Amino acid sequence: MGLFNFFKKDEDNWFVSELAFENNRTKQMQMTPLTIKELKKIDVSEDKELKLEYFFYTNSDKKANAFAQELKKLNYEVKSRPSAGDKKLFIITGWTTKMQMEDSIVANWTKTMCELGYGFDCEFDGWGTTPNQ
């Protein structure tokens, strides 16, 4: 059994459908260049390196913890906990290592996060950053 099939055994408890994943990935890929454009307006150049804050949701503590462990392997800061707004949801959030704020680098990272999250039945809810790090 592959790593990305680990949680697919229990389809009744599946959080992110394939269609929802595809729609979310499309939305995230459309939003990323818009966010980069806004960062450029506040003088964040493509050669600037920043950490990105990321957000994922899922429907079980087990999935959240497994995904958090995977993100730690990337040397990301990560926390998982029940969502404050909905106790049936779990949030995985944290900060990446620094990356260049070049369009294609951030777009590739966004796509990878959508796909990696889906493999652990977690939905990527986007990213943000602060320019003065």
DSSP file (Angstrom, degrees, kcal/mol; ACC not computed):
  #  RESIDUE AA STRUCTURE BP1 BP2  ACC     N-H-->O    O-->H-N    N-H-->O    O-->H-N    TCO  KAPPA ALPHA  PHI   PSI    X-CA   Y-CA   Z-CA
    1    1 A M              0   0    0      0, 0.0     5,-0.1     0, 0.0     2,-0.1   0.000 360.0 360.0 360.0 128.8    0.0    0.0    0.0
    2    2 A G    >   -     0   0    0      1,-0.1     3,-1.4     3,-0.0     4,-0.3  -0.317 360.0-111.0 -75.8 159.9    1.4    3.4   -1.0
    3    3 A L  G >  S+     0   0    0      1,-0.3     3,-1.4     2,-0.2     4,-0.3   0.888 117.4  53.2 -56.2 -42.4    1.8    6.3    1.3
    4    4 A F  G 3  S+     0   0    0      1,-0.3    -1,-0.3     2,-0.1     3,-0.1   0.557 106.3  53.6 -76.9  -5.6   -0.9    8.3   -0.5
    5    5 A N  G X  S+     0   0    0     -3,-1.4     3,-0.7     1,-0.1     4,-0.4   0.375  77.7 102.9-102.1   2.4   -3.4    5.4   -0.2
    6    6 A F  T <  S+     0   0    0     -3,-1.4     3,-0.4    -4,-0.3    -2,-0.1   0.880  90.2  31.3 -54.6 -45.2   -3.0    5.1    3.6
    7    7 A F  T >  S+     0   0    0    112,-0.4     3,-1.0    -4,-0.3    -1,-0.3   0.529  97.3  85.9 -94.0  -6.1   -6.2    6.9    4.4
    8    8 A K  T <   +     0   0    0     -3,-0.7     3,-0.3     1,-0.2    -1,-0.2   0.544  68.0  83.1 -75.4  -4.9   -8.3    5.8    1.4
    9    9 A K  T 3  S+     0   0    0     -3,-0.4     2,-0.9    -4,-0.4    -1,-0.2   0.844  87.6  54.8 -65.7 -32.2   -9.4    2.6    3.0
   10   10 A D    X   +     0   0    0     -3,-1.0     3,-1.6     1,-0.2    -1,-0.2  -0.656  62.9 168.4-105.6  75.8  -12.2    4.3    4.9
   11   11 A E  G >  S+     0   0    0     -2,-0.9     3,-1.4    -3,-0.3    -1,-0.2   0.782  72.9  64.6 -60.2 -28.5  -14.1    6.0    2.1
   12   12 A D  G 3  S+     0   0    0      1,-0.3    -1,-0.3    -3,-0.2    -2,-0.1   0.772 107.5  41.9 -66.3 -24.4  -17.0    6.7    4.4
   13   13 A N  G <  S+     0   0    0     -3,-1.6     2,-0.3    -5,-0.0    -1,-0.3   0.140  84.2 134.0-106.9  17.6  -14.8    9.0    6.5
   14   14 A W    <   -     0   0    0     -3,-1.4     3,-0.1     1,-0.1    -3,-0.1  -0.535  34.9-170.4 -74.1 131.4  -13.1   10.6    3.5
   15   15 A F        +     0   0    0     -2,-0.3     2,-0.7     1,-0.2    -1,-0.1   0.886  68.6  45.1 -90.3 -45.7  -12.9   14.4    3.9
   16   16 A V  S    S-     0   0    0    102,-0.1    -1,-0.2     4,-0.0   105,-0.1  -0.892  73.4-151.8-110.6 111.2  -11.7   15.7    0.4
   17   17 A S     >  -     0   0    0     -2,-0.7     4,-2.6    -3,-0.1     5,-0.2  -0.323  29.4-110.7 -71.8 162.8  -13.4   14.2   -2.6
   18   18 A E  H  > S+     0   0    0      1,-0.2     4,-2.6     2,-0.2     5,-0.2   0.906 120.0  49.8 -61.1 -41.2  -11.5   14.0   -5.9
   19   19 A L  H  > S+     0   0    0      2,-0.2     4,-2.7     1,-0.2     5,-0.2   0.919 110.7  48.9 -64.5 -43.9  -13.7   16.7   -7.4
   20   20 A A  H  > S+     0   0    0      2,-0.2     4,-2.7     1,-0.2     5,-0.2   0.908 111.5  50.8 -62.2 -41.3  -13.3   19.0   -4.4
   21   21 A F  H  X S+     0   0    0     -4,-2.6     4,-2.9     2,-0.2    -2,-0.2   0.946 111.5  46.7 -59.4 -49.7   -9.5   18.5   -4.6
   22   22 A E  H  X S+     0   0    0     -4,-2.6     4,-2.1     1,-0.2    -2,-0.2   0.906 114.4  47.4 -61.8 -42.6   -9.4   19.3   -8.3
   23   23 A N  H  X S+     0   0    0     -4,-2.7     4,-2.4     2,-0.2    -1,-0.2   0.911 113.8  47.5 -64.8 -42.3  -11.6   22.4   -7.8
   24   24 A N  H  X S+     0   0    0     -4,-2.7     4,-3.1    -5,-0.2     5,-0.2   0.912 110.0  51.8 -66.7 -42.3   -9.5   23.6   -4.9
   25   25 A R  H  X S+     0   0    0     -4,-2.9     4,-2.4     2,-0.2    -1,-0.2   0.925 110.9  48.7 -60.2 -43.6   -6.2   23.1   -6.7
   26   26 A T  H  X S+     0   0    0     -4,-2.1     4,-1.5    -5,-0.2    -2,-0.2   0.931 113.1  47.5 -60.2 -46.2   -7.6   25.1   -9.6
   27   27 A K  H  X S+     0   0    0     -4,-2.4     4,-2.1     1,-0.2    -2,-0.2   0.921 112.6  48.3 -61.9 -45.4   -8.7   27.9   -7.3
   28   28 A Q  H  X S+     0   0    0     -4,-3.1     4,-2.0     1,-0.2    -1,-0.2   0.885 110.1  51.8 -64.1 -38.4   -5.4   28.0   -5.4
   29   29 A M  H  < S+     0   0    0     -4,-2.4    -1,-0.2    -5,-0.2    -2,-0.2   0.792 111.6  47.8 -69.8 -27.0   -3.4   28.1   -8.6
   30   30 A Q  H  X S+     0   0    0     -4,-1.5     4,-0.6    -5,-0.2    -2,-0.2   0.831 113.0  48.3 -78.0 -33.9   -5.5   31.1   -9.8
   31   31 A M  H  X S+     0   0    0     -4,-2.1     4,-2.3     1,-0.2     5,-0.2   0.819  96.9  71.0 -76.9 -31.6   -5.1   32.9   -6.4
   32   32 A T  H  X S+     0   0    0     -4,-2.0     4,-2.6     1,-0.2     5,-0.2   0.915  98.1  45.9 -57.5 -49.9   -1.3   32.5   -6.2
   33   33 A P  H  > S+     0   0    0      0, 0.0     4,-2.2     0, 0.0    -1,-0.2   0.852 111.8  54.1 -63.7 -29.5   -0.4   34.9   -8.9
   34   34 A L  H  X S+     0   0    0     -4,-0.6     4,-1.9     2,-0.2    -2,-0.2   0.901 109.8  46.6 -67.7 -39.5   -2.8   37.4   -7.6
   35   35 A T  H  X S+     0   0    0     -4,-2.3     4,-2.2     2,-0.2    -1,-0.2   0.915 111.7  50.6 -67.6 -42.6   -1.2   37.2   -4.1
   36   36 A I  H  X S+     0   0    0     -4,-2.6     4,-2.2     1,-0.2    -2,-0.2   0.902 108.3  53.7 -60.0 -41.1    2.3   37.5   -5.6
   37   37 A K  H  X S+     0   0    0     -4,-2.2     4,-1.3     1,-0.2    -1,-0.2   0.904 108.4  49.1 -60.6 -42.2    1.0   40.6   -7.6
   38   38 A E  H  X S+     0   0    0     -4,-1.9     4,-0.7     1,-0.2    -1,-0.2   0.882 108.9  52.9 -65.2 -38.1   -0.2   42.2   -4.3
   39   39 A L  H ><>S+     0   0    0     -4,-2.2     5,-2.1     1,-0.2     3,-0.8   0.883 105.3  54.8 -64.1 -37.5    3.2   41.4   -2.7
   40   40 A K  H ><5S+     0   0    0     -4,-2.2     3,-1.7     1,-0.2    -1,-0.2   0.847  99.4  61.9 -64.0 -32.8    5.0   43.2   -5.5
   41   41 A K  H 3<5S+     0   0    0     -4,-1.3    -1,-0.2     1,-0.3    -2,-0.2   0.767 104.3  48.5 -63.9 -24.8    2.8   46.3   -4.9
   42   42 A I  T <<5S-     0   0    0     -3,-0.8    -1,-0.3    -4,-0.7    -2,-0.2  -0.020 129.3 -97.2-106.7  30.4    4.4   46.5   -1.4
   43   43 A D  T < 5S+     0   0    0     -3,-1.7     2,-0.9     1,-0.2    -3,-0.2   0.774  71.5 149.3  65.3  33.0    7.9   46.1   -2.9
   44   44 A V      < -     0   0    0     -5,-2.1    -1,-0.2    -8,-0.1    -2,-0.1  -0.866  35.2-155.0 -92.1 107.1    8.4   42.4   -2.3
   45   45 A S    >   -     0   0    0     -2,-0.9     3,-1.4    -3,-0.1    56,-0.4  -0.328  26.1-108.0 -81.9 164.6   10.7   41.5   -5.3
   46   46 A E  T 3  S+     0   0    0      1,-0.3    56,-0.2    54,-0.1    55,-0.2   0.742 118.7  55.0 -64.0 -23.6   11.0   38.1   -6.9
   47   47 A D  T 3  S+     0   0    0     54,-0.2    -1,-0.3    53,-0.2     2,-0.2   0.550  83.4 107.3 -89.0  -5.5   14.5   37.6   -5.4
   48   48 A K    <   -     0   0    0     -3,-1.4    53,-2.5    53,-0.1     2,-0.5  -0.503  63.5-142.9 -70.3 138.8   13.2   38.2   -1.9
   49   49 A E  E     +A  100   0A   0     51,-0.2     2,-0.3    -2,-0.2    51,-0.2  -0.917  27.5 167.4-107.3 127.4   13.1   35.0    0.3
   50   50 A L  E     -A   99   0A   0     49,-2.5    49,-2.3    -2,-0.5     2,-0.3  -0.952  36.0-118.2-134.8 153.0   10.2   34.7    2.7
   51   51 A K        -     0   0    0     -2,-0.3    79,-0.4    47,-0.3     2,-0.4  -0.686  32.3-140.6 -81.5 146.6    8.6   32.0    4.8
   52   52 A L        -     0   0    0     45,-0.4    44,-2.3    -2,-0.3     2,-0.5  -0.921   2.8-138.2-111.0 137.2    5.0   31.2    3.9
   53   53 A E  E     -BC  95 128B   0     75,-3.3    75,-2.2    -2,-0.4     2,-0.3  -0.812  28.4-165.5 -90.2 132.0    2.3   30.5    6.5
   54   54 A Y  E     -BC  94 127B   0     40,-2.0    40,-1.3    -2,-0.5     2,-0.4  -0.802  11.1-157.1-122.4 160.7    0.0   27.7    5.3
   55   55 A F  E     +BC  93 126B   0     71,-1.7    70,-3.6    -2,-0.3    71,-0.6  -0.998  12.6 171.1-141.6 131.8   -3.4   26.3    6.3
   56   56 A F  E     -BC  92 124B   0     36,-2.0    36,-2.2    -2,-0.4     2,-0.3  -0.953  12.2-157.9-134.3 155.0   -5.0   22.8    5.9
   57   57 A Y  E     +BC  91 123B   0     66,-1.8    66,-3.0    -2,-0.3     2,-0.3  -0.962  16.0 161.1-129.8 151.9   -8.1   21.2    7.2
   58   58 A T  E     -B   90   0B   0     32,-1.8    32,-2.6    -2,-0.3    64,-0.1  -0.917  41.7-114.0-153.8-178.8   -9.2   17.7    7.7
   59   59 A N  S    S+     0   0    0     62,-0.4     2,-0.3    -2,-0.3     3,-0.1   0.240  86.5  50.9-112.2  14.0  -11.8   15.7    9.6
   60   60 A S     >  -     0   0    0      1,-0.1     4,-2.3    30,-0.1     5,-0.2  -0.993  65.8-135.6-151.1 147.3   -9.7   13.6   12.0
   61   61 A D  H  > S+     0   0    0     -2,-0.3     4,-2.8     1,-0.2     5,-0.2   0.869 108.1  58.0 -62.1 -38.3   -7.0   14.1   14.5
   62   62 A K  H  > S+     0   0    0      1,-0.2     4,-2.2     2,-0.2    -1,-0.2   0.920 109.1  43.6 -60.3 -45.9   -5.2   11.0   13.1
   63   63 A K  H  > S+     0   0    0      2,-0.2     4,-2.5     1,-0.2     5,-0.2   0.911 113.5  51.7 -66.5 -42.4   -5.1   12.5    9.6
   64   64 A A  H  X S+     0   0    0     -4,-2.3     4,-2.4     1,-0.2    -2,-0.2   0.921 112.4  45.6 -61.0 -44.8   -4.0   15.9   11.0
   65   65 A N  H  X S+     0   0    0     -4,-2.8     4,-2.1     2,-0.2    -1,-0.2   0.895 112.0  50.9 -67.8 -40.1   -1.2   14.4   13.0
   66   66 A A  H  X S+     0   0    0     -4,-2.2     4,-1.5    -5,-0.2    -2,-0.2   0.915 113.6  45.3 -63.2 -42.3    0.0   12.1   10.2
   67   67 A F  H  X S+     0   0    0     -4,-2.5     4,-2.4     2,-0.2    -2,-0.2   0.893 108.9  55.8 -69.4 -38.6    0.1   15.1    7.8
   68   68 A A  H  X S+     0   0    0     -4,-2.4     4,-2.0     1,-0.2    -1,-0.2   0.905 106.1  51.9 -58.5 -41.0    1.9   17.3   10.4
   69   69 A Q  H  X S+     0   0    0     -4,-2.1     4,-1.1     1,-0.2    -1,-0.2   0.884 108.3  51.4 -63.2 -37.7    4.6   14.7   10.6
   70   70 A E  H  < S+     0   0    0     -4,-1.5     4,-0.5     1,-0.2     3,-0.4   0.906 109.3  49.6 -65.4 -41.4    5.0   14.7    6.8
   71   71 A L  H ><>S+     0   0    0     -4,-2.4     5,-1.6     1,-0.2     3,-1.2   0.843 104.0  59.5 -67.5 -32.8    5.3   18.5    6.8
   72   72 A K  H ><5S+     0   0    0     -4,-2.0     3,-1.9     1,-0.3    -1,-0.2   0.832  95.3  63.7 -63.2 -31.0    8.0   18.3    9.6
   73   73 A K  T 3<5S+     0   0    0     -4,-1.1    -1,-0.3    -3,-0.4    -2,-0.2   0.735  98.3  55.4 -64.1 -21.4   10.0   16.2    7.2
   74   74 A L  T < 5S-     0   0    0     -3,-1.2    -1,-0.3    -4,-0.5    23,-0.2   0.350 122.1-111.0 -88.5   4.5   10.2   19.3    5.0
   75   75 A N  T < 5 +     0   0    0     -3,-1.9     2,-0.3     1,-0.2    -3,-0.2   0.779  69.0 149.6  66.2  30.1   11.6   21.2    8.0
   76   76 A Y      < -     0   0    0     -5,-1.6     2,-0.3    20,-0.1    -1,-0.2  -0.666  54.2-116.4 -88.5 146.6    8.4   23.3    8.2
   77   77 A E  E     +D   95   0B   0     18,-2.5    18,-0.9    -2,-0.3     2,-0.3  -0.676  48.6 177.9 -72.9 136.8    7.1   24.6   11.5
   78   78 A V  E     +D   94   0B   0     -2,-0.3     2,-0.3    16,-0.2    16,-0.2  -0.999  24.3 179.1-151.4 143.5    3.8   22.9   12.0
   79   79 A K  E     -D   93   0B   0     14,-2.8    14,-2.5    -2,-0.3     2,-0.4  -0.989   8.4-164.7-136.4 144.2    1.0   22.6   14.5
   80   80 A S  E     +D   92   0B   0     -2,-0.3    12,-0.2    12,-0.2    -2,-0.0  -0.997  24.2 142.0-129.6 141.4   -2.2   20.5   14.4
   81   81 A R  E     -D   91   0B   0     10,-2.0    10,-3.1    -2,-0.4     3,-0.1  -0.978  54.5 -71.5-163.8 164.2   -5.2   21.1   16.6
   82   82 A P  E     -D   90   0B   0      0, 0.0     8,-0.3     0, 0.0     2,-0.2  -0.400  60.0-102.3 -62.5 144.9   -9.0   21.1   16.6
   83   83 A S        -     0   0    0      6,-2.8     6,-0.2     3,-0.6     3,-0.1  -0.467  19.8-139.3 -67.6 138.1  -10.5   24.0   14.7
   84   84 A A  S    S+     0   0    0      1,-0.2     3,-0.2    -2,-0.2    -1,-0.1   0.836 102.1  45.3 -66.7 -32.1  -11.8   26.8   17.0
   85   85 A G  S    S+     0   0    0      1,-0.3     2,-0.3     2,-0.0    -1,-0.2   0.700 125.2  22.9 -87.2 -20.2  -14.9   27.3   14.8
   86   86 A D    >   -     0   0    0      3,-0.1     3,-2.3    -3,-0.1    -3,-0.6  -0.848  59.4-158.8-152.2 107.4  -15.9   23.6   14.2
   87   87 A K  T 3  S+     0   0    0     -2,-0.3    -1,-0.1     1,-0.3    -3,-0.1   0.586  93.3  65.2 -67.3  -9.4  -14.8   20.8   16.6
   88   88 A K  T 3  S+     0   0    0     -6,-0.1     2,-0.3   -28,-0.0    -1,-0.3   0.544  97.2  69.3 -86.2  -7.2  -15.4   18.3   13.9
   89   89 A L    <   -     0   0    0     -3,-2.3    -6,-2.8    -6,-0.2     2,-0.4  -0.803  67.3-153.1-111.8 153.3  -12.5   19.8   11.9
   90   90 A F  E     -BD  58  82B   0    -32,-2.6   -32,-1.8    -2,-0.3     2,-0.4  -0.978  10.2-147.0-125.1 138.7   -8.8   19.8   12.5
   91   91 A I  E     -BD  57  81B   0    -10,-3.1   -10,-2.0    -2,-0.4     2,-0.5  -0.847   6.9-164.6-108.4 140.5   -6.4   22.5   11.3
   92   92 A I  E     +BD  56  80B   0    -36,-2.2   -36,-2.0    -2,-0.4     2,-0.3  -0.992  27.3 156.6-120.8 120.3   -2.8   22.0   10.3
   93   93 A T  E     +BD  55  79B   0    -14,-2.5   -14,-2.8    -2,-0.5     2,-0.3  -0.941   3.2 113.5-142.9 161.5   -0.9   25.2   10.1
   94   94 A G  E     -BD  54  78B   0    -40,-1.3   -40,-2.0    -2,-0.3     2,-0.4  -0.986  53.3 -68.0 167.5-160.6    2.7   26.5   10.3
   95   95 A W  E     -BD  53  77B   0    -18,-0.9   -18,-2.5    -2,-0.3   -42,-0.2  -0.963  33.0-137.5-127.9 140.5    5.5   28.2    8.4
   96   96 A T        -     0   0    0    -44,-2.3     2,-0.1    -2,-0.4     3,-0.1  -0.214  35.3 -92.5 -77.5 175.6    7.7   26.9    5.5
   97   97 A T        -     0   0    0    -23,-0.2   -45,-0.4     1,-0.2    -1,-0.2  -0.421  66.6 -71.1 -74.1 168.6   11.4   27.4    5.2
   98   98 A K        -     0   0    0    -47,-0.2     2,-0.3    -2,-0.1   -47,-0.3  -0.373  58.6-179.9 -66.7 141.8   12.3   30.6    3.2
   99   99 A M  E     -A   50   0A   0    -49,-2.3   -49,-2.5    -3,-0.1     2,-0.2  -0.977  35.0 -95.2-139.5 155.0   11.6   30.5   -0.5
  100  100 A Q  E     -A   49   0A   0     -2,-0.3     2,-0.7   -51,-0.2   -51,-0.2  -0.457  30.2-131.1 -68.4 137.7   12.1   32.9   -3.3
  101  101 A M        +     0   0    0    -53,-2.5     2,-0.3   -56,-0.4   -54,-0.2  -0.133  59.4 137.6 -86.4  40.0    9.0   34.9   -4.1
  102  102 A E     >  -     0   0    0     -2,-0.7     4,-2.3   -56,-0.2     3,-0.4  -0.694  62.7-119.9 -86.7 139.1    9.3   34.2   -7.8
  103  103 A D  H  > S+     0   0    0     -2,-0.3     4,-2.6     1,-0.2     5,-0.2   0.872 109.1  44.1 -47.4 -53.6    6.0   33.4   -9.5
  104  104 A S  H  > S+     0   0    0      1,-0.2     4,-2.5     2,-0.2    -1,-0.2   0.850 112.3  52.8 -68.4 -33.4    6.9   29.9  -10.7
  105  105 A I  H  > S+     0   0    0     -3,-0.4     4,-2.2     2,-0.2    -1,-0.2   0.946 114.3  41.1 -65.5 -47.7    8.5   28.9   -7.5
  106  106 A V  H  X S+     0   0    0     -4,-2.3     4,-2.6     2,-0.2    -2,-0.2   0.876 114.7  52.6 -69.6 -36.7    5.5   29.8   -5.4
  107  107 A A  H  X S+     0   0    0     -4,-2.6     4,-2.4    -5,-0.3    -2,-0.2   0.928 110.8  47.1 -63.9 -44.2    3.1   28.4   -7.9
  108  108 A N  H  X S+     0   0    0     -4,-2.5     4,-2.4     1,-0.2    -2,-0.2   0.902 112.3  50.2 -63.6 -40.2    4.9   25.0   -7.9
  109  109 A W  H  X S+     0   0    0     -4,-2.2     4,-2.6     2,-0.2    -2,-0.2   0.922 109.9  51.1 -62.4 -43.7    4.9   25.0   -4.1
  110  110 A T  H  X S+     0   0    0     -4,-2.6     4,-2.3     2,-0.2    -2,-0.2   0.930 111.2  47.2 -59.7 -47.4    1.2   25.8   -4.1
  111  111 A K  H  X S+     0   0    0     -4,-2.4     4,-2.3     1,-0.2    -1,-0.2   0.921 112.2  50.4 -60.9 -44.5    0.4   22.9   -6.5
  112  112 A T  H  X S+     0   0    0     -4,-2.4     4,-3.1     1,-0.2     5,-0.2   0.900 109.6  50.6 -61.3 -41.4    2.7   20.6   -4.4
  113  113 A M  H  X S+     0   0    0     -4,-2.6     4,-2.5     2,-0.2     5,-0.2   0.899 109.4  50.8 -66.1 -39.9    0.9   21.5   -1.2
  114  114 A C  H  X S+     0   0    0     -4,-2.3     4,-2.1    -5,-0.2    -2,-0.2   0.949 116.4  41.1 -59.0 -48.1   -2.5   20.9   -2.7
  115  115 A E  H  X S+     0   0    0     -4,-2.3     4,-1.8     2,-0.2    -2,-0.2   0.890 114.8  49.7 -70.8 -41.1   -1.4   17.4   -3.9
  116  116 A L  H  X S+     0   0    0     -4,-3.1     4,-0.7    -5,-0.2    -1,-0.2   0.929 112.0  49.1 -63.9 -44.6    0.5   16.5   -0.8
  117  117 A G  H ><>S+     0   0    0     -4,-2.5     5,-2.8    -5,-0.2     3,-1.3   0.919 108.2  53.5 -59.8 -44.5   -2.4   17.5    1.4
  118  118 A Y  H ><5S+     0   0    0     -4,-2.1     3,-1.9     1,-0.3    -1,-0.2   0.869 100.6  61.2 -60.0 -37.3   -4.9   15.5   -0.7
  119  119 A G  H 3<5S+     0   0    0     -4,-1.8  -112,-0.4     1,-0.3    -1,-0.3   0.748 111.2  39.7 -61.2 -23.1   -2.7   12.4   -0.3
  120  120 A F  T <<5S-     0   0    0     -3,-1.3    -1,-0.3    -4,-0.7    -2,-0.2   0.188 121.8-107.1-108.2  13.7   -3.3   12.7    3.5
  121  121 A D  T < 5S+     0   0    0     -3,-1.9   -62,-0.4     1,-0.2     2,-0.4   0.889  78.8 131.1  59.3  43.7   -7.0   13.6    3.0
  122  122 A C      < -     0   0    0     -5,-2.8     2,-0.5    -8,-0.1    -1,-0.2  -0.976  53.5-133.4-124.3 139.2   -6.3   17.2    4.0
  123  123 A E  E     -C   57   0B   0    -66,-3.0   -66,-1.8    -2,-0.4     2,-0.4  -0.818  16.4-130.0 -97.6 127.1   -7.5   20.3    2.1
  124  124 A F  E     -C   56   0B   0     -2,-0.5   -68,-0.3   -68,-0.2     3,-0.1  -0.610  21.6-173.6 -72.0 123.8   -5.1   23.1    1.4
  125  125 A D  E     -     0   0B   0    -70,-3.6     2,-0.2    -2,-0.4   -69,-0.2   0.270  45.9 -96.7-106.4   9.3   -6.8   26.3    2.4
  126  126 A G  E     -C   55   0B   0    -71,-0.6   -71,-1.7   -16,-0.1    -1,-0.4  -0.560  34.4 -97.7 113.2-173.8   -4.1   28.7    1.2
  127  127 A W  E     -C   54   0B   0    -73,-0.2     2,-0.3    -2,-0.2   -73,-0.2  -0.938  22.9-178.5-146.8 163.7   -1.1   30.6    2.3
  128  128 A G  E     -C   53   0B   0    -75,-2.2   -75,-3.3    -2,-0.3     2,-0.3  -0.906   6.5-167.4-151.3 177.9    0.0   34.0    3.5
  129  129 A T        -     0   0    0     -2,-0.3   -77,-0.1   -77,-0.2    -2,-0.0  -0.968  22.2-121.4-159.8 172.0    3.2   35.8    4.5
  130  130 A T        -     0   0    0    -79,-0.4   -79,-0.2    -2,-0.3     3,-0.1  -0.996  17.5-145.2-122.4 132.6    4.6   38.9    6.1
  131  131 A P  S    S+     0   0    0      0, 0.0     2,-1.1     0, 0.0    -1,-0.1   0.746  87.6  66.0 -72.3 -22.9    7.0   40.9    4.1
  132  132 A N              0   0    0      1,-0.2   -82,-0.0   -82,-0.0     0, 0.0  -0.671 360.0 360.0-103.0  80.5    9.2   42.0    7.0
  133  133 A Q              0   0    0     -2,-1.1    -1,-0.2    -3,-0.1   -83,-0.0   0.385 360.0 360.0-106.7 360.0   10.8   38.8    8.2
